């Protein structure tokens, strides 16, 4: 499989929160790089194309744009 990412992602398992317009959805950060991440979610339905990801272990808020969606995962680019 060809790697299409600019930066390699590293497998992680961290709790996260998708924050948008006064709402919040819990997620799991499954892999992470300087430029993006894959997030495990119960369902991608209702998650907007742009949101802030709060990674609890790192106390970081990261602005995200959704790049792809699957049944229980979404891929995001930071910035």
Rosetta blueprint (number, residue, H / E / L):
1 X L
2 X L
3 X L
4 X L
5 X L
6 X L
7 X L
8 X L
9 X L
10 X E
11 X E
12 X E
13 X E
14 X E
15 X E
16 X E
17 X E
18 X E
19 X E
20 X E
21 X L
22 X L
23 X E
24 X E
25 X E
26 X E
27 X E
28 X E
29 X E
30 X E
31 X E
32 X E
33 X L
34 X L
35 X L
36 X E
37 X E
38 X E
39 X E
40 X E
41 X L
42 X L
43 X L
44 X L
45 X L
46 X L
47 X L
48 X L
49 X L
50 X E
51 X E
52 X E
53 X E
54 X E
55 X E
56 X L
57 X L
58 X L
59 X L
60 X E
61 X E
62 X E
63 X E
64 X E
65 X E
66 X E
67 X E
68 X E
69 X E
70 X L
71 X L
72 X L
73 X E
74 X E
75 X E
76 X E
77 X E
78 X E
79 X L
